[in-house]
Amino acid sequence: MNRRLPIALALALGLGAIASGLFMLISPANWFAVPGVTTTGPFNQHFLRDIGLIFLLIGIAMLTGAARPAARVTLWSLAVLWLGGHALFHFWEVAVGICGTGALVQDFPAVTLPAILTAALVLWAWRDAAGGSHRSHPVEDSRAAQ
């Protein structure tokens, strides 16, 4: 598989996580007004900023993993632990009746899809690392030579 696509996806996910995290930190009340968020409970500025910090860390992990192949599997795995847990929590809320099933559809682009995509990136990075220890990575090697 071409390396550019997974790296581009990791960069997009990382930048998206950082943008969301900064939005939560800088303007939690405006972030809370995002459609669907208001149905999850009352506004809590402290909690939103806590989650904003988590999204910043996830974004940094994704970007760092994109730039540092040796750290990819570890960093992206840590990111997917939180993203996957977050997505599973949303499924649990539906299962116990806190939210209706429509919440899963509404949340899919921002909650479930990033978890799925990051999990796919972890699998790709793991396979790439396992098969890449004996082959050269021209794009990344050229960056290291600079």
NORNORJO-V647795 format. One line per field, one symbol per residue. ss: DSSP state (H for helix, E for strand, L for the rest). phi: phi as a letter, one per 20 degrees, with the letter a starting at -180 (. if undefined). A space follows every 50 residues. Layout:
ss->???
phi->???
This chain:
ss->LLHHHHHHHHHHHHHHHHHHHHHHHHLHHHHHLLLLHHHHLLLLHHHHHH HHHHHHHHHHHHHHHHHLHHHHHHHHHHHHHHHHHHHHHHHHHHHLLLLL LHHHHHHHHHHHHHHHHHHHHHHHHHHHHHHHLLLLLHHHHHHHHL
phi->.fffffffffffffffffffffgffebgfffffggnffeepffbgffffg fgffffffffffffffecgfdggfffffffgfffffffffffgffenfce ffffffegfddffgffffffffffffffffeefdcedgffffffff
